[in-house]
Amino acid sequence: MIDRLQPSESGYADQAEELKAKALEYAMTAQTRFAEGREFLKTYVNKEPVRALGIALGLGVVVGWLIKRR
């Protein structure tokens, strides 16, 4: 019974390596997507500054209203 409770090092090590590789892959994908989003946002704010300011103001009002309700 105790043998079943002892982790086999090779099985967990392989799973850990797979999980680590997947996590690194997801982190690289997220980093790329955030960089693309940041560039899109910069371009949008430069092209439409008044609209971007209005959106920011509207979001601030909504968030403030939600916080106030708590």
GROMACS elastic network, one bead per residue, 0.5 to 0.9 nm:
[ bonds ]
;  ai    aj funct       b0    kb
    1     4     6  0.54171   500
    1     5     6  0.69249   500
    2     5     6  0.51331   500
    2     6     6  0.64621   500
    3     6     6  0.52751   500
    3     7     6  0.82452   500
    4     7     6  0.74324   500
    4     8     6  0.89249   500
    6     9     6  0.87818   500
    7    10     6  0.86415   500
    7    11     6  0.78275   500
    7    12     6  0.71732   500
    8    11     6  0.55776   500
    8    12     6  0.65782   500
    8    13     6  0.85433   500
    9    12     6  0.54940   500
    9    13     6  0.58287   500
    9    14     6  0.84639   500
   10    13     6  0.50504   500
   10    14     6  0.60394   500
   10    15     6  0.86029   500
   11    14     6  0.53682   500
   11    15     6  0.63951   500
   11    16     6  0.86681   500
   12    15     6  0.50264   500
   12    16     6  0.59532   500
   12    17     6  0.85160   500
   13    16     6  0.50047   500
   13    17     6  0.61513   500
   13    18     6  0.86298   500
   14    17     6  0.51576   500
   14    18     6  0.62649   500
   14    19     6  0.86506   500
   15    18     6  0.50775   500
   15    19     6  0.61193   500
   15    20     6  0.84936   500
   16    19     6  0.50816   500
   16    20     6  0.60299   500
   16    21     6  0.85605   500
   17    20     6  0.50012   500
   17    21     6  0.61255   500
   17    22     6  0.85964   500
   18    21     6  0.51251   500
   18    22     6  0.61795   500
   18    23     6  0.85447   500
   19    22     6  0.50795   500
   19    23     6  0.60166   500
   19    24     6  0.85632   500
   20    23     6  0.50562   500
   20    24     6  0.61733   500
   20    25     6  0.85693   500
   21    24     6  0.51885   500
   21    25     6  0.61766   500
   21    26     6  0.86620   500
   22    26     6  0.61244   500
   22    27     6  0.85173   500
   23    26     6  0.51043   500
   23    27     6  0.60577   500
   23    28     6  0.86295   500
   24    28     6  0.61894   500
   24    29     6  0.86063   500
   25    28     6  0.52411   500
   25    29     6  0.62611   500
   25    30     6  0.86374   500
   26    29     6  0.50480   500
   26    30     6  0.60547   500
   26    31     6  0.85101   500
   27    30     6  0.50719   500
   27    31     6  0.60592   500
   27    32     6  0.86044   500
   28    31     6  0.50501   500
   28    32     6  0.62129   500
   28    33     6  0.86370   500
   29    32     6  0.51764   500
   29    33     6  0.61847   500
   29    34     6  0.86148   500
   30    33     6  0.50741   500
   30    34     6  0.60366   500
   30    35     6  0.85256   500
   31    34     6  0.52058   500
   31    35     6  0.62166   500
   31    36     6  0.87175   500
   32    35     6  0.51675   500
   32    36     6  0.63029   500
   32    37     6  0.86745   500
   33    36     6  0.50769   500
   33    37     6  0.61370   500
   33    38     6  0.85750   500
   34    38     6  0.60384   500
   34    39     6  0.86080   500
   35    38     6  0.50736   500
   35    39     6  0.62641   500
   35    40     6  0.86357   500
   36    39     6  0.52167   500
   36    40     6  0.61967   500
   36    41     6  0.86344   500
   37    40     6  0.50406   500
   37    41     6  0.61026   500
   37    42     6  0.85941   500
   38    41     6  0.51044   500
   38    42     6  0.61818   500
   38    43     6  0.86332   500
   39    42     6  0.51006   500
   39    43     6  0.61693   500
   39    44     6  0.85623   500
   40    43     6  0.51592   500
   40    44     6  0.60944   500
   40    45     6  0.86215   500
   41    44     6  0.50534   500
   41    45     6  0.60945   500
   41    46     6  0.85348   500
   42    45     6  0.52653   500
   42    46     6  0.62066   500
   42    47     6  0.86623   500
   43    46     6  0.51731   500
   43    47     6  0.61693   500
   43    48     6  0.85220   500
   44    47     6  0.51200   500
   44    48     6  0.58028   500
   44    49     6  0.76418   500
   44    52     6  0.75471   500
   45    48     6  0.52174   500
   45    50     6  0.82452   500
   45    51     6  0.80723   500
   45    52     6  0.57110   500
   45    53     6  0.82817   500
   46    49     6  0.58264   500
   46    52     6  0.89445   500
   48    51     6  0.54780   500
   48    52     6  0.61037   500
   48    53     6  0.86418   500
   49    52     6  0.50918   500
   49    53     6  0.60885   500
   49    54     6  0.86139   500
   50    53     6  0.50901   500
   50    54     6  0.62146   500
   50    55     6  0.86776   500
   51    55     6  0.61754   500
   51    56     6  0.86067   500
   52    55     6  0.50953   500
   52    56     6  0.61860   500
   52    57     6  0.85842   500
   53    56     6  0.50812   500
   53    57     6  0.61022   500
   53    58     6  0.85708   500
   54    57     6  0.50289   500
   54    58     6  0.60707   500
   54    59     6  0.85524   500
   55    58     6  0.50940   500
   55    59     6  0.61322   500
   55    60     6  0.85059   500
   56    59     6  0.51760   500
   56    60     6  0.60939   500
   56    61     6  0.86648   500
   57    60     6  0.50571   500
   57    61     6  0.62405   500
   57    62     6  0.87231   500
   58    61     6  0.51454   500
   58    62     6  0.62742   500
   58    63     6  0.86460   500
   59    62     6  0.51106   500
   59    63     6  0.60657   500
   59    64     6  0.83997   500
   60    63     6  0.51758   500
   60    64     6  0.59438   500
   60    65     6  0.84476   500
   61    64     6  0.50738   500
   61    65     6  0.60521   500
   61    66     6  0.85981   500
   62    65     6  0.50691   500
   62    66     6  0.61829   500
   62    67     6  0.86477   500
   63    66     6  0.50561   500
   63    67     6  0.61531   500
   63    68     6  0.85249   500
   64    67     6  0.51333   500
   64    68     6  0.60641   500
   64    69     6  0.86814   500
   65    68     6  0.50734   500
   65    69     6  0.63213   500
   66    69     6  0.52783   500
   66    70     6  0.69726   500
   67    70     6  0.55685   500
